[in-house]
Structures are given as structure tokens and as C-alpha cells.
Amino acid sequence: MQASDNLPDAAKAELLELLAALRAELQGVKKEHLERAEEAARAGEAPQGESLDEALGGLTGTVTELEAMHPRLSDLANRLAVALANMGI
């Protein structure tokens, strides 16, 4: 990203600042919480015998739990997503 010529300097600085803060926050997150979040993110299909609504409910519950346990991490991830969306990325 630092070598990208397509982004204005202010946008690069904002993204780099958010990424640094996100990395710092991730240092405090327990490994099992990250593994659980990764599993939830990879779950593209409902397990056999489980409806899509049930799978989405489980994913929503996992995200809600992660947000409750790590509010700063959730806020930083949301801010990063918004910044990227505002840049059209």
C-alpha cells in the first residue's frame, strides 16, 4: 500500500494508521477467538441439516460475541471497512 500511486497521500495515511491500530489491537486477542472468527468467516455454506437462516443466526451470534468481547477491535475493523468503501475499494 505504501507504494501505491493511485491513492492520495491522506487516504494512504488513514489506511496505514487504521491498519497499525488494528494490528496492535489484534495482539491482545486470544488465538482461539481469532480461530473461531476465521471459521465463521469461511463458513460459506450451512452445515448439512442446517438451514441458511440457522447458519446466519449462528454467524450473527459469533459476530455479536466477538464485538462484545473486543469492542475496540470491532470498531477498528468497521472503520477500516468504511474507509475502504468510501474509496470505492
Sequence and secondary structure as in RCSB ss.txt:
>XXXX:A:sequence
MQASDNLPDAAKAELLELLAALRAELQGVKKEHLERAEEAARAGEAPQGESLDEALGGLTGTVTELEAMHPRLSD
LANRLAVALANMGI
>XXXX:A:secstr
 TT SSS HHHHHHHHHHHHHHHHHHTTS HHHHHHHHHHHH  S  TT  HHHHHHHHHHHHHHHHHH HHHHH
HHHHHHHHHHHTT 
